[in-house]
Amino acid sequence: MEDGKVMINIIYEDNHLLVVEKPVNILVQSDNTRDKDLLTILKEDIKKRYQKPGNVYLGLVHRLDRPVGGVMVFAKTSKAAARLSEQIRKHQMQKGYYAVVEGIIDKEEGCLVDYLKKDEKLNKVFVDSEGKEAILNYKVLNRQGKYSLVEIDLKTGRSHQIRVQFASRNHPLYGDQKYNQHSKIGEQIALYSYKLSFYHPITKEKLLFLGEPSNRFPWSLFFNSKR
């Protein structure tokens, strides 16, 4: 589907679910910037395609940061939304990410555990012993020059978690304008939600959806995508 200049790739859809690839640099949900957001765009698209009268229900069950792209699921009914949210609470929804970080990570794989606290005024997250526990597992897939490609299995869904946990270990994500002091204006953060797995809220079938980042730098160092 296309909304103005925003292309939204619909990966899967049925009467209960809508799985899409979120474009980079677009809000998931509206905020005080009043910029167009993904949730509104998708609702308008459903209303138009199915000629639905009145308001369209579309439940937001998880989020991606504005600069981050990748696979997301939305619920088309309140029952589906409740059941997907329950899976998230029970850690039954699996989220996989690719990230390109600065520096060569020595360990091939590992588990990062921190306590993170968000400063709402600054909209930044800091490592703080009084914060909430944040856990992720990572595996180094490749190394090119001064960059490492890592695959991340997110165990907790804290705000800015991946970005902060790697930055705090001197491996900030490429292009992260908020947590990488070396990033330059115009660079795009190299973080992508490539995998989403969960049980269908009605049929209980286990579903797996995969995506691949674009071929722009630094992804082009590691992927041969024609996108």
Secondary structure per residue as TSV (DSSP state, phi and psi in degrees):
chain	resnum	aa	ss	phi	psi
A	1	M	-	360.0	158.8
A	2	E	E	-134.4	131.4
A	3	D	E	-122.2	100.3
A	4	G	T	62.1	-116.6
A	5	K	T	-99.3	3.1
A	6	V	E	-97.4	118.2
A	7	M	E	-95.8	125.3
A	8	I	-	-113.7	119.8
A	9	N	E	-87.3	113.5
A	10	I	E	-86.3	117.9
A	11	I	E	-88.5	-38.4
A	12	Y	E	-158.2	145.4
A	13	E	E	-154.4	136.9
A	14	D	-	-142.3	-162.4
A	15	N	S	-72.3	-11.4
A	16	H	S	-117.6	-26.4
A	17	L	E	-131.3	153.2
A	18	L	E	-137.5	115.7
A	19	V	E	-111.0	125.2
A	20	V	E	-133.2	166.4
A	21	E	E	-100.3	112.0
A	22	K	E	-70.1	127.4
A	23	P	-	-70.3	156.7
A	24	V	T	-70.5	155.4
A	25	N	T	61.1	32.6
A	26	I	-	-129.2	138.1
A	27	L	B	-65.6	146.7
A	28	V	S	-78.5	-41.0
A	29	Q	S	-135.4	149.5
A	30	S	-	-61.1	148.2
A	31	D	-	-138.3	-165.4
A	32	N	T	-72.6	-5.6
A	33	T	T	-75.5	-20.4
A	34	R	-	64.1	16.3
A	35	D	-	-71.6	152.2
A	36	K	-	-60.8	136.4
A	37	D	B	-118.9	159.4
A	38	L	H	-62.5	-42.7
A	39	L	H	-59.3	-45.1
A	40	T	H	-65.1	-43.0
A	41	I	H	-59.8	-44.7
A	42	L	H	-68.5	-38.8
A	43	K	H	-61.9	-44.8
A	44	E	H	-63.8	-36.7
A	45	D	H	-66.9	-44.2
A	46	I	H	-62.2	-43.8
A	47	K	H	-58.9	-40.8
A	48	K	H	-74.1	-46.9
A	49	R	H	-65.6	-37.9
A	50	Y	T	-103.4	4.5
A	51	Q	T	50.4	49.5
A	52	K	-	-83.9	132.1
A	53	P	-	-81.1	155.0
A	54	G	S	69.6	-162.0
A	55	N	-	-77.5	144.3
A	56	V	-	-98.7	132.0
A	57	Y	-	-87.5	131.0
A	58	L	-	-148.6	114.8
A	59	G	E	-89.8	130.6
A	60	L	E	-92.6	114.9
A	61	V	-	-109.4	-17.1
A	62	H	-	-153.4	170.6
A	63	R	-	-133.7	161.1
A	64	L	-	-128.5	145.1
A	65	D	-	-59.5	151.9
A	66	R	T	-50.3	-47.0
A	67	P	T	-76.4	-6.5
A	68	V	-	-96.1	136.3
A	69	G	E	-108.1	168.7
A	70	G	E	140.6	-171.3
A	71	V	E	-76.2	130.7
A	72	M	E	-136.8	150.6
A	73	V	E	-116.7	139.2
A	74	F	E	-120.7	150.9
A	75	A	E	-99.8	132.3
A	76	K	S	-92.5	-6.1
A	77	T	S	-136.1	157.6
A	78	S	H	-66.5	-33.1
A	79	K	H	-64.5	-44.2
A	80	A	H	-64.1	-39.8
A	81	A	H	-62.0	-44.0
A	82	A	H	-64.0	-41.4
A	83	R	H	-73.1	-35.0
A	84	L	H	-68.5	-40.8
A	85	S	H	-62.3	-36.4
A	86	E	H	-66.5	-39.5
A	87	Q	H	-62.0	-38.3
A	88	I	H	-64.2	-43.9
A	89	R	H	-61.7	-34.7
A	90	K	T	-91.2	6.9
A	91	H	T	59.5	34.1
A	92	Q	-	-92.8	-14.9
A	93	M	S	-90.7	122.7
A	94	Q	E	-101.3	129.9
A	95	K	E	-121.3	126.2
A	96	G	E	-117.1	139.0
A	97	Y	E	-128.1	150.5
A	98	Y	E	-106.9	141.9
A	99	A	E	-142.9	144.2
A	100	V	E	-106.8	118.8
A	101	V	E	-112.3	155.4
A	102	E	E	-79.5	142.6
A	103	G	S	90.7	163.3
A	104	I	-	-98.2	113.6
A	105	I	-	-77.3	124.0
A	106	D	S	-71.3	-47.2
A	107	K	S	-75.0	135.1
A	108	E	S	-67.6	-31.1
A	109	E	E	-155.6	162.4
A	110	G	E	-176.0	178.1
A	111	C	E	-124.8	125.6
A	112	L	E	-104.1	127.6
A	113	V	E	-127.0	124.4
A	114	D	E	-143.4	170.4
A	115	Y	E	-116.5	123.3
A	116	L	E	-116.6	141.8
A	117	K	E	-132.1	134.5
A	118	K	E	-98.4	133.8
A	119	D	E	-95.0	105.6
A	120	E	T	-63.9	-34.7
A	121	K	T	-66.5	-40.4
A	122	L	T	-87.7	-14.3
A	123	N	T	53.1	45.6
A	124	K	E	-133.2	153.8
A	125	V	E	-113.6	141.1
A	126	F	E	-129.9	151.0
A	127	V	E	-71.7	124.2
A	128	D	-	-151.5	128.7
A	129	S	T	-60.8	-19.6
A	130	E	T	-93.8	3.9
A	131	G	S	-83.9	-168.4
A	132	K	E	-93.5	145.5
A	133	E	E	-65.0	135.4
A	134	A	E	-129.4	126.3
A	135	I	E	-131.4	135.3
A	136	L	E	-146.7	151.0
A	137	N	E	-107.0	145.3
A	138	Y	E	-136.0	157.1
A	139	K	E	-139.6	130.4
A	140	V	E	-79.7	121.5
A	141	L	E	-94.2	-31.2
A	142	N	E	-164.5	159.2
A	143	R	E	-135.1	132.3
A	144	Q	E	-137.4	116.4
A	145	G	T	58.3	-121.8
A	146	K	T	-98.9	16.1
A	147	Y	E	-120.5	149.4
A	148	S	E	-123.2	134.8
A	149	L	E	-94.9	122.2
A	150	V	E	-119.9	144.8
A	151	E	E	-101.6	132.0
A	152	I	E	-121.8	129.5
A	153	D	E	-106.2	106.5
A	154	L	E	-83.1	122.0
A	155	K	S	-94.8	-28.4
A	156	T	S	-129.6	151.5
A	157	G	-	-108.6	57.8
A	158	R	-	-77.4	152.3
A	159	S	T	-60.2	129.9
A	160	H	T	58.1	20.6
A	161	Q	H	-55.0	-54.6
A	162	I	H	-60.0	-44.1
A	163	R	H	-62.0	-44.1
A	164	V	H	-73.7	-42.0
A	165	Q	H	-64.5	-40.0
A	166	F	H	-75.5	-39.0
A	167	A	H	-62.2	-36.4
A	168	S	T	-69.4	-12.5
A	169	R	T	-109.1	21.0
A	170	N	T	63.3	29.9
A	171	H	-	-129.5	60.7
A	172	P	-	-64.3	154.1
A	173	L	B	-71.3	140.6
A	174	Y	T	-56.8	133.4
A	175	G	T	75.3	8.4
A	176	D	-	-78.1	102.9
A	177	Q	T	-66.3	-19.8
A	178	K	T	-94.9	-34.2
A	179	Y	T	-121.7	0.1
A	180	N	-	-116.4	106.8
A	181	Q	T	-68.9	-14.2
A	182	H	T	-91.2	-8.6
A	183	S	-	-68.9	148.4
A	184	K	-	-110.1	153.1
A	185	I	T	-59.0	131.9
A	186	G	T	100.6	-17.8
A	187	E	-	-75.1	143.6
A	188	Q	-	-101.7	132.1
A	189	I	-	-58.8	135.6
A	190	A	-	-94.8	72.3
A	191	L	E	-139.7	128.1
A	192	Y	E	-141.9	131.3
A	193	S	E	-84.1	96.7
A	194	Y	E	-93.4	-17.0
A	195	K	E	-138.5	137.1
A	196	L	E	-141.8	123.5
A	197	S	E	-132.4	134.4
A	198	F	E	-162.8	173.2
A	199	Y	E	-94.2	135.9
A	200	H	-	-58.3	129.9
A	201	P	T	-63.2	-18.5
A	202	I	T	-111.0	-51.1
A	203	T	T	-82.4	-17.8
A	204	K	-	71.2	5.0
A	205	E	-	-67.0	140.1
A	206	K	E	-79.1	126.4
A	207	L	E	-112.5	145.8
A	208	L	E	-135.7	126.8
A	209	F	E	-124.8	135.1
A	210	L	E	-126.5	148.4
A	211	G	-	-139.4	172.6
A	212	E	-	-138.9	137.2
A	213	P	-	-64.7	165.2
A	214	S	-	-67.9	174.6
A	215	N	S	-95.3	18.2
A	216	R	S	-79.2	159.8
A	217	F	T	-64.6	139.5
A	218	P	T	-93.1	2.0
A	219	W	G	-57.8	-32.3
A	220	S	G	-62.5	-18.1
A	221	L	G	-71.1	-23.9
A	222	F	T	-120.6	-21.1
A	223	F	-	-121.9	150.7
A	224	N	-	-107.2	30.9
A	225	S	-	-63.0	143.4
A	226	K	-	-94.4	3.2
A	227	R	-	-72.7	360.0
